[in-house]
């Protein structure tokens, strides 16, 4: 299963998809798609994710199989 740095961050931080979605102004469903590697966020959304999480941009756009 694909696991993104965003999925790991939200899990460790205990932040729900709904709460994070409100912070970056998207739907919870869209957050779920991004964190499972089924959608690649636009540059605008990626910048919002980076601002909220501190994750490097390259980590926002990549997934790691089975981790």
Secondary structure, 3 states (H helix, E strand, C coil): CEEEHHHHHHHHHCCCHHHHHHHHCCCHHHHHHHHCCCCCCCHHHHHHHHHHHCCCHHHHCCEEECC
